[in-house]
Amino acid sequence: MPLFVGFLSGLVLVMPVGPTTLSIVGIGTERGRRAALAGVSGVVTADLLMLPLAVLGAGALTALSPTVLHSCEVVIGLVLLGIAAVGLFKTEEARVAVSRIRRPVPTLLAINLCNPMAVASWAGLILVLPDSLREPGNLLSFVIGVVIASAAWHTMLALLAGSLSRRMAEAGRRRLIRISSVALGIVGVMLIT
């Protein structure tokens, strides 16, 4: 049961549009399925490194005041709005930058390790777990479920984007960047308010 709950919880956290999703889709549409799948391995590696930190550091979040937590949300929201603005107003530059990613594994590993929203999301998830899931054996199963969800979701995105790479012209890729940027901007506004 903890494995299944972890899988569902992981899906809820990884499905929203963010820098990881944009990168995988961008790499897939620009460079194909193989490059996007390589990037997924960087994402999953980052999850494997961050989740234990989130489990160990979740208690420290409870000591922070609501003002500090909201300030962190605002900063993360502003960063996301900045990324969204680049995608909207410098669409071609964003497309070219993603197409130039030659080493997707370390690049997406770094993007995810430097993404404060990811660490905060994982730690927040651990904080809201019921006591029954916080027991060591159950917590390990839960975390494994989260990692499986991340791997499954990002793999599906990579395969889909890789399939689109042959069919999508540059105009379609630019449109995809703009749509993704709008979605990312919405997430940023929600964090700020």
N, C-alpha and C positions, 0 to 999 in steps of 0.2 A: 504493500500500500504506500509506504513512504516514497518508493521509486516512482510510482505513478503520479503522486501528488507533486513530487519534484519535477517530473516531466511537464505536467500541466502548468506549474508555476513558472518554469523556465520558458515555456512558449510565450506566456503572457509578457514576460520581461524582454525577450529578444525580438518579438515580432514588430514592435513600433519602429518607425523609420528613424535611423540615426546614422552616424558616420560609418559604422560597420556595414549596414545595409547598403548605403550609397556606394561604398567602396567595392563591395562584392558585385553588386549589379553593374557598376561602371567597368570593373575589370572584366566581367563576363561578357558584356556587350562589346567592349573594345578589343579584348584579347582572346576571348573564347572560354570554353568550358574548363579546360585544363588549368589555365591560369587562375580562374575563379575558385576552383576546387583547392588549388594550392593555398590561396588566401584563406579559405575556410580552415585549413589546418593551423594557420596562425591565430585565427579567432579562437578556436577550441583550445589551443595551447595557452592563450591568455586567460581563458575561463578556468582552466586547470590551475593556473598560478594565482588567480584572483580569488577564487571561491574559498580556499582555505584562509586567506587573509580576511575575507569578509566574515567568515565564521568566527575567527579569533577576535576581530575588531568590532563586531556588531555591538558588544556591550559598551564600548567607548562612545558610540553614537548616542546612547541613552543619557549620557552625562552632559551632552551638549544642550545648550538652551535652544528653544524654538527659534529665537532670533538668528542664532548662528546657522542653524539648519536652513532657514529660509534664505539667508544671505548666500549660502552655498548653492541653493536652487537657482537663485537669481543669476549668479555668476555662470553656472552651467547653461541656463537659458540664454544668456547673452552670447556665450560661445556658439551655441547652436544657431542663434539668429545670425551671427557673423558668417557661419558656414553656409547657411541658407541664402544670405545676401550674395555671397560669391557665386553660388550656383545659379541664382536668378539674374544677376547683372554681369557676370563674367562667365557665362555658360560655356563658351568655346574654350576658354582658358582652363576651366574645371575639367571639361571633357579631355583635353589634351594632357593635363596633369595626371589624370587617372590612367590614360592610355600609356603613359610613360613609366608606370610602375612596373619595373622589370623583376623585382623580387617580392612577390605578393606575400610570401610567408612572413619574413621579418617585418615587412611594412604593416601588415594587418595586426601582427603581434604587437608592434609598437603603438599603433593607433588605439588598440583596445587596452593596453596597459596604461596609456596616458589619458584614457577617457574617464574623467571623474564621475560621470553619470553611471558608468557601468559598476564601479566599485560601490557607489552609494546605493544603487539599485539592489545589488547582491546583499549588501549589509542590511538594508531595509527589509528585504525579504526574510533574512534570517531572524530579524527582530520580531516579526509578526508571527513566527511559527508557534503553534501550540506546544505546550510542554512535552507532549507525547512524541513530537517529532524532533525535539532537541536532545533526546537521549542519544548517546554516541552511535549506536548501531543504526538507529533510524535516521539520524542526521547524515551519516555517510551515504545511506541509500537515497536520501532526499537529494543530496548534492550530486550524486551520480545521475539521477534523473534529470536534474537541471542541465548538466553537461550534455547528456544525450539529446535533450530538447534543443539546445543551442546547435549542436552538430547537425541534427536533422533539419532544422529550419534553414540554417545557413547553406547546407548542402543543396536543399531544394532551390533556394535563391540562385545559387551558382549554376545549377543545371538549367534552370529557366533562363537566366541571363545568357548563358553560353549558347542556348538554343536560339535566342533572339539575335545573337551577334551576326549571323549570316543573313538574317532577314531584315534587319533594321538599318536603314540608311542613316547618315550623319544627322539629318534633320530630326529623325525619330529619336536618336540618342540625345540630342540637345533637348528635345521635348521631355524625355524621361528625366533628365537632370532637373529641369524646371519644376516638373510635377513633384519629384522627390524633395526638392528644395522648399517648396511650399509646405509639404507635409512636415519637414524638419522645422520650418519656421513656426508652424502651429504648436509643435511640441515645445519649442523654446518659449513661446508666449505663454503657454500653460504653466511652465515652470516659473516664469517671472511673476505671474499674477497670483 
